[in-house]
Every structure is written in structure tokens, then in C-alpha cells.
């Protein structure tokens, strides 16, 4: 062997570049974190656990991911940064060893009516190219198959500035695939004019009944002062021209009270401001109005496909692009696999990889034309994962927020395999998770706590799984918990009959939902659970005629001015109690109304905009962050001012309003509901923007507990709940049933299944392989002869 070869074979000192194998966090103080310092190994799978509200998301998303994104944004030029959202540096002393972060969270996908699973994942883009190359008859480029692109034609003279200027004639054509009738939405709407206005009244009498058109608002002033109609004349006495100007006038600019505004008829104005939005994204009162005033029907011209006649007529092997997008993705993948066209081989391979990724990740039951706004949080997160599975990037930090949310135990192993694959490609994978099956595959576990809110925010344990089990933390103590089957189940008091259910993939399902008991509806993701419960049960008459109360997974919307007190309606009786005790108006005790500090307008902080750089937020010096005018704080109830009351936790406030001078039964009841759902630690004035996902869902559940429904429908209430909190949830469900309610729960968690009185299992598979009732009975019967996937996993869980 040569000398050079010998030298090369000798072990050398580690390269300096290989020493950066840790993400170091020191002194993190975001939200409830208490000077957290931690070192996270790179190129490993780290799972963050802890009770809901313990600070997991604050550490992973609001600190590590947020700082990585901010540093990446700073690499752009100042000009580009001026167009980007500004991000403040997280409250942390040192953040070292960061890599580029890709966040895959459970935020719902865009609820635009034209946003579908296909458009969100680029699968539609590849299909459009495929049809533009192989479709017969050939109708044009890929845009001709896009329901988001309208056809455009133009002709006229243009001036060419090249040497001597001269005008030349030019024509422009672009072929789009958008249906002209529904404009690519797949549905058309008819407006009930009687819901827009009361024709017996004049505008000055408040004839317009649309939300946001109050007597003194700008919307109403626009119509009253436009000059097109007499504001004192009842609408039913308008002439034909006045009625046309009022309802259908073309947009025209005018000045109202010295301000430039655009006047247009009431109907097109409502269509643009309300009907162009997805109903799921609307505020509740706007949605209620739209459901009253508007009827949505499938577009008769395109039959709901959103596409023009030309796009529907072009086919490959008798399949149009509309047919392809309506197929179940697993079937579409097989159809694409059968296309043997060497001219587009790279395109077919890329499209097939994307479609196979859907199947691999457990979403093969979806269709590409499924509206993105209808996906659950778990489905949305997995759709976002699609684009990363085949990525060639390495040394990336992937951050996941409960990737097993909405997954049946049968599917969790598949998700675990995907997380491990991402790690094995040389990436750092950080996962916020509660499921023991996912915690078990971690290379490193970080447990936050010990409690939630102000009682959390510290690192209780970090290390391996065996160390967690013996650590004595809440997660360690409950890690191996297994719920036992109930010794006896409740007897039903009646049934709700569902007959011939055919929503989505259901196949003429007949089932009786028992009343007076805890019923769990389960099955693999996509088996038809939500279709059965939300499509056939919610909205029907309840057991006692008072209706069904549904608590779904739609996100709580609220600004930093919103808090649990405003969201639950708790603040209304509190303000009235303060007003009555002090002989003043209730509006004084609102930081969004008369009582607001004039310097910060009731925000408690003053924001300084620094253009392209992150804005600076400083505590308001006038009110010292209390949000109220000084004179308001002179008024007291039970020895406390309103800012001190809003600083209380739910448990403290419940005690405060339960007795003595401050006794307020209405407030005490709301606080009791919040405590029942496990939110006793939450500050009643804490901004909603700082709440975790699990806290938000339980907050929503608390608001519904006072409703007078006979049947409660809960959609995966264990989402975001720690192992220790599931036991508390089961106690809450028992209390609801024991109080005379019927509770129906869509759930995958085996502890909830084991605690049920009755189980309805759908399947056997997902999509068109599901949609059938595969089991009805008690959990004990399901475990005794486990013939379904759910039965097998439940039997293994309870040790049967």
C-alpha cells in the first residue's frame, strides 16, 4: 500500500462542520415558557409531549419554527421584505443550530370556493398538462382545462414604440376552462330578496336587513345618500327605475360625506361581499344570513364540474378531466398507471408519484375535486405532507402538529413509517403529539409541564422512552394507561332512526342511534363516519324535540382582542354586574367600547410599525397594559376592578362570582362549564390567539354545554388532549349522559371506545370501500369476536 493510501486510511479528527449536531434553545419565554433551555439532537425524531396548554406549541412552533422563518425572510432584499409579513423575534436569549424549517400544521386549508385537493397539491396542474397533450379533441393549452381560468378575447389597436411609433392592429386570445355560468364554483345561487330588505319600510326606517347594514353604518349611508332613491319612501312604492337602481345598478364612483365610495346595486354588492366566500369561512351570523337568503344549487350548465363544455368534451380513453378529478384517488392512480405513452413518460411518472403518495398517507379515498375547505384538520395536514414525501431536500427541520389527529389506530403505523422515512433521509423531525404509539418511535422525548397555562412552561423530562416511563411526570405515569371495558352499560331510552343514508360514500345505510346513552361512531379515516353523523343526524329533530347540538372541529376565529370571557359570553353578565354595583353604563367595562384606554384603544400595547422590519409592541404607558381608562378602574365589584377580574383564572373567577357581593349566577354558570371541560387554569382575559388547539376545542364545547339540545354530537373531542386529560373528558361525557342527554361521539381513541355504551363501526375500508355498517353493539361484543379493524385494535388495547 502506498504512503498516500496509508495516510488516507488513518482515522482523522472530526471535521468542524460535523460538530453542529444540536439545536440549542436558551432562555425561551414565549407565552407561558419559563426561561426554557434545551438541546435537541439534529437528524433525529424528537416528540414533544405534555398536557394541553403546557407550552409544547410555544416551544416548537412559536419559538424554533418562527425564528427559522424570520431568519430566512431576512435573507431577502429590503425591497422584497417590504411586501412580506413582518415577524418579530421570539422572546428567547439564544437560538443556535437552526436549519430551514418546514411547518406542517393543522391549520385548515384555504376555504376559497375554487380551492380543491387537486389545486392544493399540484395534481391538477399535471393532469391539465396531460390532457393538453393527449386529450382528443385537442382544445388548447393546459389553461383550457383549468376551471380557475376564464376564456379571454380582445382585439384593437396597440402602439409599438420601436423607432417610429406606429399603431398596429392586434388580437389576443386565451382559452380557459372555466364554466361561464358558475365561474368555476360548480354551484349557482339564487337570492331571496325578502331576506335582503323589508319592502314596507323606507331606508331611513332601516329597511335593509343584511348584517352590517345598521342604521348609522357606512353601508346604509351609501344607499340613503346616493341620490338614486328617496330614503323616506317605502321600497314597495319605488318606481321600476328606482328599484333597478337600488338592486342592480352598475358600479359608479361618488362622494358620500366627503369620502370617495363606489355605489352599486344591493344584489351584486351582496354577491361580491358574501357569496364569493366559502360558507365555512364565514362568521356565524353571516353564515346564518347566507343560509336564509341564498339557495345554492348545482350549476345546470357544467353539472357541478366547474369546467367549460370544451374541457369536458376532450377525453383520454373515454375519460375527461372532470371524470378524472371526480374519481377516488386510488382509482385514478390505477387509471394513470394504465396509460402507456412514451411521449409524456416523465409527466406520468411525476403524477403517479403524487397520487401514490395520497394512497400511502391514507388519503386514497379522497377525490381531486373535493373542496379544500371541507377537509378536517388531520386531512389538511396530511395533504400538506404530500409535497414533502418525494422531496430531494435533506437537512431540513420538519415540524408536525399532531400528525395522527383523525387517524384510526390502523392508520397510525403508516404515519409513523412516514415520519421515520423523513428522518432517515437526514432530516430533523419535531413532532407535537399525545398518542403513545407515536411517542414510542421517538429517538428523543421532551416532556413539558408539569401543568397547563401558568402551571406549565418548564421541561419536566428529556431523554429516551424508558426514561420517560420511570420519570414520574404526568406523561410517564399515564403512558401505559389502558381503559378497561365497563362492567355494565346503560340501557337506551329510545332511538333516532336513520334510513337510506347516501351522503358521500354511504350505501343506503339504515341505522338506529340509541338515545340516553354514550354512542361512539368509529371506523378508519374516510369510512363515512362524518357523512353519517353530520349528513343525517345533525339538523334533524332531537330526542326531545329540542334539536341536536353539534360541536365540530371548525376552528375558533378571534383576534388578540378576543378572549375566553368574550367568546363564551361571560363578559356580558360581568359588565352588567359592575354597572349595577356602580350605577354606570355596562359599556364602560368593555375594552373595545367606551371604557377603552384612549392611548392604545383598549389593546394594552402600542404597536410601532417599522416598515420592512418587525414591528415593535410595547406595553401602553398610559394604562400599563390594563386596557382600560383610569377612571373605569375606580369602579369596583367585590373589592376588584374589571382589569383584576380579567386577570383571574377560570377557577378563581368561579369562586369570586359564586358568593358574596360579587355573586353573579349567570357568570358562575359559564365558569362552571369552563371548569368542567378542564380549563380551570385558563385566564379569562387571555387572548384567544395564545390558546392551543386542544384548549380551543374544549372552549367551544363549554359554550355549547348550556344549550338545550337533547342530543350532543362531538367530533373527535380527544384531539389535542393529553393521556391524563382523556380520563377527565370521559367523566364529562358521563355527566352529560347522566343529566339526561344523548351523546354521540365520532372518535378513534380506544379509551373512548372502551367507555362507550354502544359502538357503531363503519367500513370495512375507506372511500368506496367503506360506507357500510360493519358492527353495531356493545364494546364487549366487539372485543369478544373482533371481525373488524376497530375490533382488532380495541381488543389489543384492552388486553382481551
C-alpha positions in Angstrom: 0.0 0.0 0.0 1.4 3.4 -0.9 2.2 6.0 1.8 -0.6 8.2 0.5 -3.2 5.4 0.8 -1.9 4.6 4.3 -2.4 8.2 5.3 -5.9 8.3 3.9 -6.9 5.2 5.8 -5.9 6.6 9.1 -8.7 8.0 11.3 -8.7 11.8 11.2 -10.1 14.3 13.7 -13.8 15.1 13.2 -14.4 17.9 10.8 -15.5 21.2 12.4 -18.7 21.2 10.2 -19.8 17.9 11.8 -19.9 19.3 15.3 -23.1 21.3 14.7 -25.5 18.4 15.6 -27.7 20.2 18.1 -30.5 22.8 18.1 -29.8 24.9 21.2 -32.5 26.9 22.8 -31.7 29.1 25.9 -34.0 31.3 27.9 -37.2 30.9 25.9 -40.1 32.9 27.3 -42.7 32.8 24.6 -46.3 32.6 26.0 -46.1 30.5 29.2 -42.5 29.2 28.8 -40.4 30.0 31.8 -36.8 30.6 30.7 -36.7 27.2 28.9 -33.2 25.9 27.9 -32.9 22.7 25.9 -30.7 21.0 23.3 -32.5 19.0 20.6 -30.5 16.4 18.5 -30.5 17.0 14.8 -31.3 14.3 12.2 -33.4 12.5 14.8 -37.1 12.2 15.6 -38.0 14.2 18.7 -41.5 14.1 20.2 -42.8 16.9 22.4 -45.4 15.8 25.0 -47.2 17.3 27.9 -50.8 18.2 28.9 -52.7 20.6 26.7 -51.5 24.1 27.3 -48.2 23.1 28.8 -46.1 25.0 26.2 -45.3 22.4 23.5 -46.5 24.6 20.6 -45.0 27.7 22.2 -41.6 26.0 22.1 -41.8 24.2 18.8 -43.9 26.5 16.6 -43.7 29.9 18.2 -40.0 29.8 19.1 -38.0 27.4 16.9 -40.1 27.4 13.7 -40.9 31.1 14.0 -37.2 32.2 14.4 -36.1 30.0 11.5 -38.8 31.6 9.2 -37.8 35.1 10.4 -34.1 34.4 9.6 -34.9 33.1 6.2 -37.0 36.2 5.4 -34.1 38.4 6.4 -32.0 36.9 3.5 -34.3 38.6 1.0 -33.6 42.2 -0.1 -35.2 45.1 1.8 -37.5 45.7 -1.2 -38.9 42.2 -1.1 -39.2 42.2 2.7 -41.4 45.2 2.4 -44.1 43.0 0.7 -43.7 40.1 3.2 -45.5 39.8 6.6 -43.2 41.2 9.3 -42.2 38.8 12.1 -40.9 39.8 15.5 -38.1 37.8 17.1 -39.4 35.3 19.6 -38.6 36.1 23.3 -35.5 33.9 23.6 -31.9 34.6 24.6 -30.1 32.2 22.3 -31.3 30.1 19.4 -28.4 28.2 17.7 -28.0 25.5 15.2 -31.3 26.1 13.4 -31.9 24.7 9.9 -34.6 25.6 7.4 -38.0 24.7 8.9 -41.0 23.3 7.0 -44.1 23.5 9.2 -46.9 21.0 8.5 -49.6 22.1 10.9 -53.4 21.5 11.3 -54.5 24.9 10.0 -57.4 24.4 7.7 -56.6 24.9 4.0 -57.8 27.9 2.1 -61.6 27.9 2.1 -61.8 29.7 -1.3 -64.6 28.0 -3.3 -62.2 27.3 -6.2 -59.6 25.6 -3.9 -59.7 21.8 -4.2 -57.5 18.9 -3.1 -56.1 18.8 -6.7 -55.2 22.5 -6.9 -53.6 22.4 -3.4 -51.2 19.6 -4.3 -50.3 20.3 -8.0 -52.0 17.1 -9.1 -54.5 19.2 -11.1 -51.6 21.1 -12.8 -50.1 17.9 -14.0 -53.5 16.5 -15.1 -54.1 19.6 -17.2 -50.8 19.2 -19.0 -51.6 15.5 -19.6 -54.9 16.3 -21.2 -53.5 19.2 -23.3 -51.0 16.7 -24.8 -53.2 13.5 -25.1 -56.8 14.7 -25.0 -59.0 14.4 -28.1 -60.3 16.6 -29.5 -57.4 18.9 -28.7 -58.9 22.2 -27.4 -55.8 24.1 -26.4 -53.0 24.6 -23.8 -53.2 23.4 -20.1 -55.2 26.6 -19.2 -58.0 25.3 -21.4 -58.6 22.6 -18.8 -58.4 24.9 -15.7 -61.6 25.9 -14.0 -59.9 28.8 -12.4 -59.0 30.4 -15.8 -61.7 32.2 -17.9 -61.5 32.5 -21.6 -60.4 35.9 -22.8 -60.7 37.5 -26.3 -59.6 41.0 -27.2 -58.8 43.0 -30.3 -57.9 46.6 -31.1 -55.1 48.9 -31.9 -51.8 49.0 -30.0 -48.9 51.4 -30.2 -45.5 49.9 -30.8 -42.7 52.1 -29.5 -39.8 50.9 -31.7 -38.1 53.6 -33.8 -41.0 55.4 -35.4 -44.1 54.9 -33.3 -47.0 53.3 -35.2 -50.3 51.9 -34.4 -50.9 48.3 -35.4 -54.0 46.0 -35.1 -53.7 43.1 -32.7 -55.9 40.4 -31.3 -55.4 38.4 -28.1 -57.0 35.1 -27.3 -56.6 32.9 -24.2 -58.6 29.7 -23.9 -59.6 28.9 -20.3 -61.6 26.0 -18.9 -63.9 28.0 -16.5 -67.6 27.4 -16.8 -69.1 30.8 -17.7 -72.4 30.2 -15.7 -70.9 29.4 -12.3 -67.5 31.0 -12.9 -65.7 27.8 -11.8 -67.5 27.3 -8.5 -69.7 24.4 -9.5 -72.8 25.9 -7.9 -75.0 28.8 -8.7 -77.0 30.8 -6.2 -80.5 32.4 -6.2 -81.1 35.2 -3.7 -84.4 35.6 -1.8 -85.0 39.4 -2.0 -87.4 39.3 1.0 -84.3 38.4 3.2 -82.4 41.4 2.0 -85.0 44.1 2.9 -88.4 44.8 4.3 -90.3 46.5 1.5 -92.9 48.0 3.9 -90.1 50.3 5.3 -88.0 53.1 3.9 -84.2 53.2 4.1 -84.4 55.7 6.9 -86.6 53.3 8.8 -84.0 50.5 8.5 -85.4 48.6 5.5 -82.2 46.7 4.7 -81.9 43.6 7.0 -78.5 42.4 5.9 -75.8 42.0 8.7 -73.5 45.0 8.6 -76.1 47.4 7.3 -77.0 49.1 10.5 -78.9 52.4 10.6 -75.8 54.6 11.2 -73.2 52.4 9.2 -71.4 53.4 6.0 -73.2 50.7 4.0 -76.6 52.2 4.8 -75.4 55.8 4.3 -74.2 54.9 0.9 -77.7 53.9 -0.2 -79.5 56.7 1.7 -77.3 59.5 0.3 -76.7 58.1 -3.2 -79.4 60.2 -4.8 -80.8 57.3 -6.7 -83.7 56.6 -4.4 -85.8 58.6 -1.9 -84.7 57.4 1.6 -88.1 58.3 3.1 -90.2 56.2 0.6 -91.1 52.6 1.4 -89.4 50.3 -1.0 -92.6 48.7 -2.2 -93.6 52.2 -3.7 -90.4 52.5 -5.7 -90.8 53.0 -9.5 -89.3 50.4 -11.8 -86.2 52.6 -12.4 -85.7 53.2 -8.7 -86.0 49.5 -7.9 -83.5 48.7 -10.6 -81.0 51.4 -9.3 -81.5 50.1 -5.8 -81.0 46.4 -6.6 -79.0 46.1 -9.9 -77.2 49.4 -10.7 -73.8 49.2 -12.3 -70.8 50.3 -10.1 -70.4 54.1 -10.1 -68.0 56.3 -8.1 -69.4 59.1 -5.8 -68.7 61.1 -2.7 -70.6 60.4 0.5 -69.8 62.8 3.4 -66.6 63.8 1.6 -65.4 60.2 1.2 -64.9 58.5 -2.2 -67.1 55.4 -2.4 -68.4 53.0 -5.0 -72.2 52.7 -5.3 -73.7 49.6 -6.9 -76.9 47.7 -6.6 -77.6 45.7 -3.4 -77.7 42.3 -5.2 -74.2 42.5 -6.8 -72.8 44.1 -3.7 -74.1 41.1 -1.6 -72.8 38.6 -4.2 -69.3 40.1 -4.1 -69.0 40.6 -0.3 -70.7 37.4 0.9 -71.5 34.9 -1.8 -67.9 34.9 -3.2 -66.7 33.4 0.1 -66.8 29.9 1.3 -69.6 29.4 3.8 -67.3 27.5 6.2 -65.1 30.6 6.5 -67.9 33.0 7.4 -68.7 34.3 10.8 -71.7 32.5 12.4 -74.2 35.4 12.0 -73.1 36.0 8.3 -73.4 32.3 7.6 -76.9 32.2 9.1 -77.9 35.1 6.9 -76.5 33.5 3.8 -78.2 30.2 4.6 -81.5 32.1 4.9 -81.2 34.4 1.9 -79.4 32.2 -0.6 -80.1 28.8 -2.2 -77.1 27.1 -3.7 -77.8 24.6 -6.5 -75.5 22.5 -8.7 -74.7 24.5 -11.8 -77.0 23.2 -14.6 -74.5 24.1 -17.4 -71.4 22.2 -16.1 -73.3 19.8 -13.8 -71.0 20.8 -10.9 -67.7 20.0 -12.7 -66.8 23.8 -12.8 -65.5 23.2 -16.4 -66.5 24.6 -19.8 -68.1 22.4 -22.4 -64.8 22.2 -24.4 -62.9 21.0 -21.4 -65.5 18.3 -20.7 -65.5 17.1 -24.3 -61.8 16.4 -24.5 -61.0 12.9 -23.4 -58.3 10.3 -22.9 -59.6 6.7 -23.3 -63.2 7.9 -22.8 -62.3 9.8 -19.6 -62.5 13.6 -19.4 -60.5 15.7 -16.9 -63.8 16.2 -15.0 -64.2 12.4 -14.7 -60.6 12.0 -13.6 -60.9 14.6 -10.8 -64.2 13.0 -9.6 -62.5 9.6 -9.3 -61.4 8.3 -6.0 -57.6 9.0 -6.0 -56.7 5.3 -5.5 -58.7 4.5 -8.7 -57.3 7.5 -10.5 -53.8 6.2 -9.8 -54.6 2.8 -11.4 -56.1 4.6 -14.5 -52.9 6.7 -14.8 -50.8 3.6 -14.4 -52.6 2.1 -17.4 -51.6 4.9 -19.7 -48.6 3.9 -21.8 -47.5 7.0 -23.7 -43.7 7.4 -24.1 -44.1 11.0 -25.2 -45.3 12.0 -21.7 -43.5 9.4 -19.6 -41.8 11.9 -17.2 -45.1 13.6 -16.6 -47.0 10.3 -16.0 -44.2 9.2 -13.5 -44.4 12.5 -11.6 -48.3 12.4 -11.5 -48.2 8.8 -10.4 -45.8 9.6 -7.5 -48.1 12.3 -6.3 -51.2 10.0 -6.5 -49.4 7.1 -4.8 -48.4 9.4 -2.0 -52.0 10.1 -1.3 -52.7 6.4 -1.0 -49.6 5.8 1.0 -50.5 8.5 3.5 -54.1 7.1 3.9 -55.9 9.7 1.8 -56.6 7.4 -1.2 -60.3 7.8 -0.5 -60.4 11.5 -1.4 -61.1 12.9 -4.9 -59.1 15.7 -6.5 -62.3 17.8 -6.9 -63.0 17.7 -3.1 -63.2 21.3 -1.9 -60.2 22.1 0.3 -62.4 23.8 2.9 -64.2 20.6 3.7 -61.1 18.7 4.8 -60.7 18.1 8.5 -57.6 19.4 10.3 -55.9 16.0 10.2 -56.7 15.5 6.5 -55.5 19.0 5.7 -52.2 18.3 7.5 -51.7 15.1 5.6 -52.5 16.7 2.2 -49.7 19.3 3.0 -47.3 16.4 3.7 -47.8 15.1 0.1 -45.4 17.6 -1.5 -42.7 16.8 1.0 -42.7 13.0 0.8 -40.8 12.8 -2.5 -38.6 15.9 -1.9 -34.9 15.7 -2.5 -34.1 18.2 0.2 -32.2 17.0 3.2 -31.0 18.6 6.5 -34.4 20.2 6.8 -36.3 20.5 10.1 -39.9 19.2 9.7 -42.3 20.4 12.4 -45.6 18.4 12.8 -48.6 19.3 14.9 -50.3 16.0 16.0 -49.9 14.2 12.6 -52.1 11.3 13.9 -55.1 13.6 14.5 -58.2 12.0 12.8 -56.4 8.7 12.2 -57.8 5.3 13.1 -55.3 3.1 15.1 -54.9 1.1 11.9 -53.5 4.1 10.1 -51.2 5.4 12.8 -48.5 2.8 12.0 -48.5 4.1 8.4 -48.0 7.7 9.6 -45.2 6.6 11.9 -43.4 4.9 9.0 -43.6 8.2 7.0 -42.1 10.2 9.9 -39.3 7.7 10.2 -38.7 7.9 6.4 -38.3 11.7 6.6 -35.8 11.3 9.5 -33.8 8.6 7.7 -33.3 11.0 4.7 -31.2 13.1 7.0 -33.8 15.5 8.3 -34.7 16.7 11.8 -38.3 15.8 12.7 -40.0 17.6 15.6 -43.5 16.3 16.4 -46.0 17.6 19.0 -48.0 14.5 19.9 -50.1 12.8 22.5 -50.6 9.3 21.1 -48.4 6.7 22.8 -47.9 4.8 19.5 -46.1 7.8 18.1 -44.2 8.7 21.3 -42.9 5.1 21.3 -41.0 5.6 18.0 -39.2 8.7 19.1 -35.4 8.9 19.3 -35.7 11.7 21.9 -38.7 12.7 24.1 -39.2 16.2 25.6 -42.0 16.4 28.2 -43.3 19.9 29.2 -45.4 20.7 32.2 -46.0 19.9 34.9 -49.4 21.5 34.4 -51.1 23.8 31.9 -51.1 27.6 31.5 -49.2 29.3 34.2 -48.6 25.9 35.9 -46.6 24.7 32.8 -43.9 26.1 30.7 -40.9 24.1 32.1 -39.0 21.0 30.9 -40.1 18.1 33.1 -38.1 15.4 31.3 -35.9 14.9 28.2 -34.4 11.6 27.1 -35.4 8.2 25.8 -38.7 6.3 26.1 -37.6 4.1 29.0 -36.5 7.1 31.0 -39.9 8.7 30.3 -41.7 5.7 31.7 -39.8 5.9 35.0 -39.6 9.7 35.2 -42.7 10.2 37.4 -44.1 13.0 35.1 -47.7 13.1 34.2 -46.9 11.7 30.8 -44.7 9.0 32.2 -47.3 7.9 34.8 -50.1 7.7 32.2 -48.1 6.4 29.3 -49.1 2.8 29.8 -52.7 3.6 30.9 -55.3 1.4 29.3 -59.0 1.9 29.8 -61.0 -1.2 30.8 -64.3 -2.1 29.3 -67.3 -1.0 31.5 -68.8 -3.8 33.7 -72.3 -2.7 32.7 -73.7 -0.4 30.0 -76.6 2.0 30.2 -80.0 1.0 28.7 -81.2 3.1 25.8 -84.4 5.2 26.3 -85.3 5.3 22.6 -83.7 5.5 19.2 -83.2 8.0 16.4 -83.8 6.3 13.1 -81.6 7.0 10.1 -82.9 5.4 6.9 -81.4 5.2 3.4 -78.4 7.5 4.1 -76.5 8.1 0.9 -74.3 11.2 1.7 -70.9 11.0 0.0 -69.8 7.3 0.1 -72.7 5.9 2.3 -74.5 3.0 0.7 -78.2 3.3 1.7 -77.3 3.0 5.4 -80.1 2.1 7.8 -79.1 2.5 11.5 -80.7 3.3 14.8 -78.8 5.8 17.0 -79.7 4.9 20.7 -80.8 7.7 23.0 -79.9 8.2 26.6 -76.5 6.6 26.3 -72.9 7.3 25.1 -72.6 6.1 21.5 -69.3 6.1 19.7 -69.2 6.1 15.9 -65.9 4.8 14.6 -64.1 3.4 11.6 -61.0 4.1 9.5 -60.5 7.6 8.1 -62.8 8.0 5.1 -65.2 5.2 6.1 -68.2 7.5 6.3 -68.4 8.5 10.0 -68.9 12.2 9.5 -71.1 11.6 6.4 -73.4 9.5 8.6 -73.5 11.8 11.7 -73.3 15.2 10.2 -75.1 14.4 7.0 -78.0 12.5 8.5 -78.2 13.3 12.2 -77.2 16.9 12.7 -80.0 19.2 11.9 -82.7 16.6 12.5 -85.1 16.6 15.4 -83.5 15.6 18.7 -84.7 13.1 21.2 -87.0 15.6 23.0 -87.7 17.8 20.0 -85.2 20.4 21.0 -82.7 19.5 18.3 -79.1 18.4 18.0 -76.1 20.3 19.4 -73.1 19.7 17.2 -69.5 20.5 18.4 -67.4 20.1 15.3 -63.7 20.7 14.6 -64.1 24.0 12.8 -61.5 26.5 14.1 -62.3 29.3 16.6 -61.8 32.6 14.9 -60.7 35.5 17.1 -58.3 38.4 17.2 -55.9 39.3 20.0 -58.8 41.3 21.5 -60.9 38.2 21.8 -60.5 36.1 25.0 -62.5 33.3 26.7 -64.6 35.9 28.5 -65.8 37.5 25.2 -66.1 34.2 23.3 -68.3 32.4 25.9 -70.5 35.4 26.6 -69.1 35.6 30.2 -68.3 39.2 29.9 -71.9 40.3 29.4 -73.2 39.4 32.9 -69.9 40.6 34.4 -70.2 44.0 32.8 -73.9 44.3 33.9 -72.9 43.3 37.5 -70.2 46.0 37.6 -72.6 48.6 36.1 -75.4 47.8 38.6 -72.9 47.9 41.5 -71.6 51.3 40.5 -74.6 52.9 38.8 -72.9 53.4 35.4 -73.3 52.1 31.9 -72.1 48.5 31.1 -70.2 49.8 28.0 -67.7 51.4 30.4 -66.4 48.0 31.3 -65.6 47.0 27.7 -62.0 47.5 26.4 -63.5 47.6 22.9 -66.0 50.3 23.7 -66.4 53.3 26.0 -64.0 52.1 28.7 -61.0 51.6 26.4 -57.8 53.4 27.1 -57.6 56.2 24.6 -53.8 55.8 24.0 -53.8 52.1 23.0 -57.5 51.9 22.1 -58.0 49.1 24.6 -55.3 46.8 23.1 -53.0 47.1 26.2 -50.0 47.5 23.9 -48.8 50.2 21.4 -47.5 48.9 18.1 -44.8 50.8 16.2 -44.7 49.9 12.5 -41.1 49.8 11.2 -41.9 49.0 7.6 -40.0 46.1 6.3 -38.6 45.3 9.8 -40.5 43.6 12.5 -42.8 46.0 14.3 -42.3 46.7 18.0 -45.0 46.2 20.6 -44.6 47.9 23.9 -46.9 47.9 26.9 -49.1 51.0 26.9 -47.6 53.5 29.4 -51.0 55.2 30.0 -52.9 52.1 31.2 -49.9 49.9 32.0 -51.3 47.1 29.9 -54.7 47.0 31.7 -56.5 48.2 28.6 -59.0 50.4 30.4 -59.2 54.1 31.1 -58.0 55.1 34.6 -61.5 56.3 35.7 -63.0 52.9 34.9 -60.7 51.2 37.3 -62.1 53.3 40.2 -65.3 51.2 39.9 -65.2 48.0 41.9 -67.2 44.9 42.4 -66.4 42.7 45.4 -63.2 44.8 46.0 -61.9 44.1 42.5 -61.7 46.3 39.4 -62.5 45.0 35.9 -58.9 44.5 34.9 -58.2 42.5 38.1 -61.2 40.3 37.3 -60.0 39.6 33.7 -56.6 38.6 35.1 -58.2 35.8 37.1 -58.1 32.2 36.1 -61.4 30.4 35.5 -61.2 28.6 38.9 -60.5 31.9 40.7 -63.3 33.7 38.9 -65.8 30.8 39.6 -65.1 31.2 43.3 -65.3 35.0 43.1 -68.7 35.1 41.3 -70.1 32.3 43.3 -70.7 34.1 46.6 -70.6 37.4 48.4 -71.1 40.9 47.0 -69.8 39.7 43.5 -72.3 36.8 43.3 -73.4 36.6 39.7 -75.3 33.3 38.8 -75.1 33.8 35.0 -71.3 34.3 35.1 -70.9 31.5 37.7 -72.7 29.0 35.3 -70.5 29.8 32.3 -67.4 29.5 34.5 -68.6 26.1 35.8 -68.8 24.8 32.2 -65.3 26.0 31.5 -64.1 24.2 34.6 -66.0 21.0 33.7 -64.1 20.8 30.4 -60.8 21.1 32.2 -60.0 24.8 31.6 -59.9 25.8 35.2 -56.3 27.1 34.8 -57.1 29.4 31.8 -57.0 33.1 32.3 -60.5 34.5 31.4 -58.8 37.6 29.8 -56.1 35.6 28.0 -56.1 36.3 24.2 -57.6 33.5 22.1 -54.5 33.7 19.8 -52.4 32.2 22.6 -54.6 29.2 23.2 -53.5 25.7 22.0 -55.7 23.7 19.6 -56.9 21.4 22.3 -57.8 24.4 24.5 -59.8 26.0 21.7 -61.9 22.9 21.1 -62.7 22.5 24.8 -63.6 26.2 24.9 -66.1 25.6 22.1 -67.5 22.6 23.9 -68.0 24.7 27.1 -70.1 27.3 25.1 -72.4 24.5 23.8 -73.0 22.9 27.2 -75.6 25.5 28.2 -77.6 24.8 25.0 -80.9 23.0 25.4 -80.3 20.2 22.9 -81.4 16.7 23.6 -78.6 15.1 21.6 -74.9 16.2 21.7 -72.7 15.3 18.8 -68.9 15.6 19.3 -66.4 15.3 16.5 -63.1 13.7 17.9 -63.1 15.6 21.2 -59.8 13.9 22.2 -57.9 15.9 19.5 -55.2 17.8 21.4 -55.8 16.1 24.7 -53.1 14.6 26.8 -53.4 11.0 28.0 -54.2 12.3 31.5 -56.9 14.6 30.1 -58.8 11.8 28.3 -59.9 10.5 31.7 -61.4 13.9 32.6 -63.2 14.0 29.2 -64.8 10.6 29.8 -66.1 11.9 33.2 -67.6 14.9 31.4 -69.3 12.7 28.8 -70.7 10.6 31.6 -72.1 13.7 33.4 -73.8 14.8 30.1 -75.4 11.4 29.7 -76.4 11.1 33.4 -78.1 14.5 33.1 -80.5 13.1 30.5 -78.6 13.9 27.3 -77.8 11.5 24.5 -74.2 11.8 23.4 -72.9 10.7 20.0 -69.1 10.8 19.6 -67.1 10.4 16.4 -63.8 9.1 17.7 -60.7 6.9 17.1 -59.3 6.9 20.6 -59.6 3.3 22.1 -60.2 4.7 25.6 -63.4 6.4 24.5 -64.5 3.3 22.6 -64.0 1.1 25.7 -66.0 3.6 27.7 -69.0 3.6 25.3 -72.4 2.1 25.9 -72.9 1.4 22.2 -70.5 1.3 19.2 -71.3 1.8 15.5 -68.4 0.8 13.3 -68.2 1.8 9.7 -66.1 0.3 7.0 -64.7 -2.0 6.1 -62.3 0.4 4.3 -62.2 4.0 3.1 -63.9 5.8 0.2 -66.0 3.4 -2.0 -64.6 0.5 0.1 -66.4 1.9 3.1 -69.9 3.4 3.7 -71.3 0.3 5.4 -72.2 -0.6 9.0 -69.8 -3.4 9.8 -70.7 -3.7 13.5 -73.4 -2.4 16.0 -73.3 -3.4 19.6 -71.5 -3.0 22.9 -67.7 -2.7 23.2 -67.7 -6.1 25.0 -69.4 -7.8 22.0 -66.9 -6.1 19.6 -63.9 -7.3 21.6 -65.3 -10.8 22.1 -65.3 -11.6 18.4 -63.2 -8.9 16.7 -64.2 -9.2 13.0 -63.3 -5.6 12.0 -60.1 -3.5 12.1 -61.6 -1.5 15.0 -62.4 -4.7 16.9 -58.8 -6.0 16.5 -57.2 -2.8 17.8 -59.7 -2.4 20.6 -59.1 -6.0 21.7 -55.4 -5.4 21.7 -55.8 -2.2 23.7 -57.9 -3.7 26.5 -55.8 -6.8 26.5 -58.6 -9.1 25.5 
